[in-house]
Amino acid sequence: MSTQSAPPLWKDLLHAALGFSMVSIAAFSVWAFAAPLFRPIGGEPTMYAAIAAVFLGLSGLLLAPLADGMGRFYKAFLPAFLLYAIVWCIAWFGLKGRTGEWVGAAAGCLVFTFVSMKILGNTRGWLLAALALFILHTAGYFAGDWAMYDVWLSKENLKGLAKPDKAQAALLGKLNWGMFYGLGFGAGIGCVFHRARVGA
């Protein structure tokens, strides 16, 4: 796509942020509502696989215009996101904690950006696009972490709550994390796909 016919960057960022946020809330709902169901069938790794499947399955329904069609979008997004998820999980399960989160975010964003832009036929400026994705993705991820643990599950918020209310707070925290993660990662995806479409 030429620069003249591509939407402005802000439109791609807004479209992707809002669309991927909805997808992310649906994906995080697996964690929020169904986590106990995965304990006897592989635990956390199986749950993460199910969450990734929701991201992979639903993203094209809302983000296809970023690549001028669902087929072209999925052709780039499916392998890029799958590799991102694998890299992130390797870092998380291998390193744990904040180190795993930061390494997973950095490596995952590099892989996602290069693979998606390569498939879309333009890798010019991919490192700059990867940096933008990393910043937006990580801002969304840690904003979600903050919303869950420092707001919904904070000692102040949980003080005096009955057990069912604490469970409700945890559920809302997880969904809030999904929303913020989706907004940040989505905006980054919008940047990456815009860069691939416009070139420079």
C-alpha positions as a printed NumPy array, in Angstrom:
array([[  0.   ,   0.   ,   0.   ],
       [  1.318,   3.455,  -0.805],
       [  1.716,   6.264,   1.691],
       [ -1.03 ,   8.203,  -0.102],
       [ -3.689,   5.486,   0.302],
       [ -2.78 ,   4.33 ,   3.826],
       [ -4.78 ,   5.674,   6.774],
       [ -2.897,   8.054,   9.059],
       [ -0.874,   6.444,  11.84 ],
       [ -3.203,   7.651,  14.589],
       [ -6.161,   5.868,  12.98 ],
       [ -4.293,   2.565,  12.781],
       [ -3.158,   2.949,  16.411],
       [ -6.663,   3.778,  17.64 ],
       [ -8.307,   1.016,  15.586],
       [ -5.813,  -1.583,  16.775],
       [ -5.835,  -0.439,  20.414],
       [ -9.622,  -0.592,  20.734],
       [-10.025,  -3.768,  18.688],
       [ -7.228,  -5.697,  20.373],
       [ -8.441,  -4.546,  23.786],
       [-11.755,  -6.306,  23.139],
       [ -9.921,  -9.424,  21.982],
       [ -7.666,  -9.267,  25.03 ],
       [-10.575,  -9.01 ,  27.459],
       [-12.048, -12.129,  25.844],
       [ -8.686, -13.922,  26.117],
       [ -8.116, -12.888,  29.74 ],
       [-11.625, -14.138,  30.505],
       [-10.179, -17.642,  30.151],
       [ -7.896, -16.843,  33.114],
       [-10.591, -14.964,  35.02 ],
       [-13.414, -17.492,  34.674],
       [-11.889, -20.853,  33.759],
       [ -8.452, -21.132,  35.415],
       [ -9.525, -23.987,  37.77 ],
       [-10.618, -26.093,  34.786],
       [ -7.013, -26.27 ,  33.542],
       [ -5.485, -27.644,  36.752],
       [ -6.117, -31.313,  35.913],
       [ -5.181, -30.901,  32.224],
       [ -1.74 , -29.334,  32.333],
       [ -2.204, -26.305,  34.553],
       [ -0.698, -22.938,  33.605],
       [  0.901, -23.976,  30.278],
       [ -2.398, -25.377,  29.008],
       [ -4.26 , -22.276,  30.155],
       [ -1.756, -20.017,  28.363],
       [ -2.223, -22.106,  25.219],
       [ -5.987, -21.578,  25.444],
       [ -5.509, -17.843,  25.95 ],
       [ -3.203, -17.699,  22.917],
       [ -5.818, -19.571,  20.884],
       [ -8.406, -16.89 ,  21.703],
       [ -5.977, -14.145,  20.632],
       [ -5.16 , -16.013,  17.428],
       [ -8.758, -16.809,  16.601],
       [-10.422, -13.454,  17.284],
       [ -7.851, -10.835,  16.312],
       [ -8.53 , -10.94 ,  12.584],
       [-12.227, -10.261,  13.097],
       [-11.421,  -6.795,  14.425],
       [ -7.972,  -5.981,  13.05 ],
       [ -8.16 ,  -7.228,   9.442],
       [ -8.243,  -3.677,   7.957],
       [ -4.695,  -3.139,   9.249],
       [ -3.489,  -5.501,   6.505],
       [ -6.195,  -4.752,   3.902],
       [ -8.1  ,  -7.977,   4.487],
       [ -8.536, -10.876,   6.879],
       [ -6.528, -13.374,   4.837],
       [ -3.51 , -11.082,   4.602],
       [ -3.84 , -10.108,   8.265],
       [ -3.917, -13.693,   9.502],
       [ -1.086, -14.69 ,   7.172],
       [  1.176, -12.259,   9.043],
       [ -0.414, -12.194,  12.502],
       [ -0.796, -15.925,  13.169],
       [  2.891, -16.89 ,  12.916],
       [  4.062, -13.602,  14.448],
       [  1.795, -13.832,  17.494],
       [  2.372, -17.564,  17.916],
       [  6.138, -17.024,  17.996],
       [  5.704, -14.05 ,  20.347],
       [  3.65 , -16.233,  22.708],
       [  6.201, -19.061,  22.609],
       [  9.11 , -16.696,  23.259],
       [  7.25 , -14.956,  26.084],
       [  6.335, -18.278,  27.726],
       [  9.92 , -19.576,  27.463],
       [ 11.14 , -16.412,  29.215],
       [  8.37 , -16.521,  31.823],
       [  8.692, -20.185,  32.748],
       [ 12.491, -20.123,  32.455],
       [ 13.295, -16.895,  34.305],
       [ 10.134, -16.152,  36.306],
       [  9.167, -12.876,  37.912],
       [  9.99 ,  -9.437,  36.544],
       [ 13.069, -10.708,  34.716],
       [ 10.975, -13.197,  32.756],
       [  8.366, -10.539,  31.987],
       [ 10.916,  -8.001,  30.696],
       [ 12.939, -10.517,  28.694],
       [  9.754, -12.044,  27.274],
       [  8.423,  -8.626,  26.297],
       [ 11.66 ,  -7.512,  24.62 ],
       [ 12.344, -10.756,  22.75 ],
       [  8.685, -11.334,  21.932],
       [  8.223,  -7.845,  20.481],
       [ 11.345,  -8.188,  18.338],
       [ 10.139, -11.516,  16.955],
       [  6.564, -10.314,  16.417],
       [  7.665,  -7.196,  14.547],
       [ 10.204,  -8.833,  12.266],
       [  8.03 , -11.832,  11.364],
       [  4.87 ,  -9.833,  10.68 ],
       [  6.661,  -7.161,   8.642],
       [  8.655,  -9.769,   6.706],
       [  5.459, -11.587,   5.721],
       [  3.776,  -8.301,   4.812],
       [  6.689,  -7.609,   2.463],
       [  8.438,  -4.669,   4.117],
       [ 11.026,  -4.855,   6.896],
       [ 12.339,  -1.339,   6.438],
       [ 12.443,   0.373,   9.821],
       [ 11.46 ,  -2.788,  11.669],
       [ 13.718,  -2.073,  14.645],
       [ 12.045,   1.302,  15.195],
       [  8.642,  -0.375,  14.898],
       [  9.784,  -3.072,  17.36 ],
       [ 10.848,  -0.384,  19.826],
       [  7.444,   1.302,  19.541],
       [  5.727,  -2.061,  20.024],
       [  7.89 ,  -2.851,  23.051],
       [  7.132,   0.509,  24.699],
       [  3.371,   0.359,  24.065],
       [  3.057,  -3.367,  24.816],
       [  5.029,  -3.093,  28.051],
       [  3.184,   0.041,  29.188],
       [ -0.113,  -1.794,  28.702],
       [  1.139,  -4.956,  30.401],
       [  2.405,  -3.18 ,  33.518],
       [ -0.609,  -0.866,  33.663],
       [ -2.69 ,  -4.045,  33.825],
       [ -0.425,  -5.475,  36.509],
       [ -0.877,  -2.236,  38.489],
       [ -4.661,  -2.277,  38.056],
       [ -4.891,  -5.817,  39.342],
       [ -2.446,  -5.866,  42.229],
       [ -2.291,  -2.23 ,  43.334],
       [ -5.96 ,  -1.378,  42.841],
       [ -8.309,  -4.381,  42.851],
       [ -6.2  ,  -6.671,  45.034],
       [ -4.599,  -3.998,  47.196],
       [ -4.805,  -4.422,  50.967],
       [ -6.939,  -1.29 ,  51.156],
       [ -9.447,  -2.599,  48.637],
       [ -9.647,  -6.1  ,  50.123],
       [ -9.874,  -4.935,  53.737],
       [-13.115,  -6.086,  55.302],
       [-14.388,  -7.841,  52.169],
       [-16.03 , -11.237,  52.392],
       [-14.526, -14.133,  50.445],
       [-16.99 , -13.857,  47.513],
       [-16.241, -10.142,  47.218],
       [-12.495, -10.856,  47.184],
       [-13.058, -13.354,  44.384],
       [-15.036, -10.713,  42.496],
       [-12.205,  -8.212,  42.966],
       [ -9.721, -10.762,  41.576],
       [-11.964, -11.388,  38.575],
       [-12.288,  -7.662,  37.84 ],
       [ -8.549,  -7.252,  38.276],
       [ -7.845,  -9.907,  35.667],
       [-10.287,  -8.361,  33.199],
       [ -8.767,  -4.917,  33.8  ],
       [ -5.342,  -6.394,  33.095],
       [ -6.694,  -7.761,  29.831],
       [ -8.104,  -4.355,  28.885],
       [ -4.881,  -2.434,  29.553],
       [ -2.695,  -5.115,  27.952],
       [ -4.915,  -5.084,  24.883],
       [ -4.857,  -1.293,  24.596],
       [ -1.06 ,  -1.151,  24.787],
       [ -0.244,  -4.19 ,  22.68 ],
       [ -2.966,  -3.258,  20.211],
       [ -1.567,   0.239,  19.707],
       [  1.842,  -1.346,  19.13 ],
       [  0.395,  -3.772,  16.603],
       [ -1.224,  -0.831,  14.841],
       [  2.174,   0.846,  14.629],
       [  3.886,  -2.285,  13.27 ],
       [  1.246,  -2.97 ,  10.619],
       [  1.11 ,   0.704,   9.64 ],
       [  4.881,   0.713,   9.154],
       [  4.662,  -2.391,   7.005],
       [  1.902,  -0.887,   4.859],
       [  3.423,   2.55 ,   4.391],
       [  7.144,   1.792,   4.23 ],
       [  9.718,   4.57 ,   4.385]])
